[in-house]
Amino acid sequence: MPALGPPDTARWAAHCGLPLPADRHDVVAATARHIHSVVSVLRELDFGDVPPAAAYRADGAHQEEEPLHAAL
């Protein structure tokens, strides 16, 4: 994907209904480029056998042998 410049950023923001003041174009373009670089790295990761986030519980209960139940 080509680099997203300030004019492109302003055009896409306006297209989404978020017109940007001219003094924000550079900052928003830099932020969009940074987010794109982070997402590009994440796409290269191999998560293998990592369960989806819906199966994770911070209290460690996901490590027990009981079946997972969907929240309704």
Secondary structure as UniProt FT lines:
FT   HELIX           6..15
FT   TURN            16..17
FT   HELIX           22..24
FT   HELIX           25..44
FT   TURN            48..49
FT   HELIX           53..55
FT   TURN            58..59
FT   HELIX           61..63
//
